[in-house]
Amino acid sequence: MQLSYRIVDVFTDRPLAGNALCVVTAPEGPPLSDDVMLCLAREVNLSETTFVRRTGDDAYDVRIWTGGGELPFAGHPSLGTAWSLGPGRWTQTSPGAVVTVEASLQGAVMT
């Protein structure tokens, strides 16, 4: 299985600081299983790993995982995931919330 991922630093203004996050872009086709997402989160070994699937030009679904299981929603992964997708006003849907995140090259703000 080949997956694309990106490690991003959240809540910082410099590389290799802040809260690290792994953002995994879900492959085309069937969604990854919960077991695969949990194993990948454990393998990456960061506080959170997100699995993102674009659902439109400015919208995406996200699942947020730690090494211990899934979180329905969390702020740090929401900001980092939107920022990793690029500048814009994003609608993020997770199992626990639907939020709007505005991302720019400088960072992201959630409403």
C-alpha positions in Angstrom: 0.0 0.0 0.0 1.3 3.4 -0.9 0.2 6.5 1.1 1.2 10.1 0.9 1.8 11.9 4.2 3.2 15.1 5.5 4.7 16.0 8.9 3.7 19.5 9.9 4.5 21.6 13.0 1.5 23.3 14.6 1.5 26.3 17.0 5.0 27.5 16.0 6.7 29.9 13.7 9.7 27.8 12.9 10.5 24.3 11.7 11.0 21.4 14.1 9.1 23.1 16.9 5.6 23.2 18.2 3.2 20.2 18.1 4.1 17.8 15.4 1.3 16.2 13.3 1.2 13.6 10.6 -1.3 14.2 7.9 -2.1 11.2 5.7 -3.9 11.7 2.4 -6.4 8.9 2.0 -5.9 6.9 -1.3 -8.6 6.7 -3.9 -11.0 3.9 -3.5 -12.3 2.3 -0.3 -11.4 4.1 2.9 -8.7 2.7 5.1 -9.8 0.4 7.9 -9.8 1.5 11.5 -7.1 -1.2 12.1 -4.8 0.3 9.4 -5.3 3.8 10.7 -4.5 2.8 14.3 -1.4 0.9 13.2 -0.2 3.8 11.1 -0.8 6.2 14.1 1.2 3.9 16.3 4.0 3.6 13.7 4.3 7.3 13.2 4.3 7.7 17.0 3.3 11.4 17.2 0.6 12.8 19.4 -1.9 12.7 16.5 -2.2 11.5 13.0 -5.0 12.6 10.7 -6.4 10.8 7.7 -7.9 13.2 5.2 -10.1 12.6 2.2 -11.1 15.6 0.0 -14.9 15.7 -0.6 -15.0 18.9 -2.7 -13.0 21.9 -3.8 -13.0 23.4 -0.3 -14.2 20.5 1.9 -12.8 17.3 3.4 -13.5 14.6 5.8 -10.9 13.8 8.5 -10.3 11.1 11.0 -8.0 11.8 14.0 -6.0 9.1 15.6 -3.6 8.7 18.5 -1.6 5.6 19.3 -4.4 4.7 21.7 -7.4 5.1 19.4 -9.6 7.6 17.5 -10.5 11.1 18.7 -13.9 12.5 17.5 -12.4 16.0 17.2 -9.3 17.9 18.2 -8.0 21.5 17.5 -4.3 21.0 16.9 -4.9 18.3 14.2 -7.8 20.3 12.6 -5.6 23.4 12.2 -2.6 21.4 10.9 -4.6 19.3 8.5 -6.3 22.4 6.9 -2.9 24.2 6.6 -1.3 21.1 4.9 -4.0 21.2 2.2 -3.1 24.8 1.3 -4.5 28.3 1.5 -8.3 28.6 1.5 -11.4 28.5 3.6 -12.0 24.8 4.3 -15.0 22.9 5.7 -13.8 20.1 7.8 -16.1 17.2 8.8 -15.0 14.8 11.5 -17.0 12.3 13.6 -17.3 15.0 16.3 -17.8 18.3 14.5 -18.1 20.3 11.4 -15.9 23.4 11.5 -14.6 26.0 9.1 -10.8 26.5 9.0 -9.2 29.4 7.2 -5.6 28.5 6.1 -2.9 30.8 4.8 0.8 30.4 4.2 1.3 31.8 7.7 -1.1 29.5 9.6 -4.7 28.5 10.2 -7.7 29.8 12.2 -10.7 27.8 13.1 -14.3 29.1 13.5 
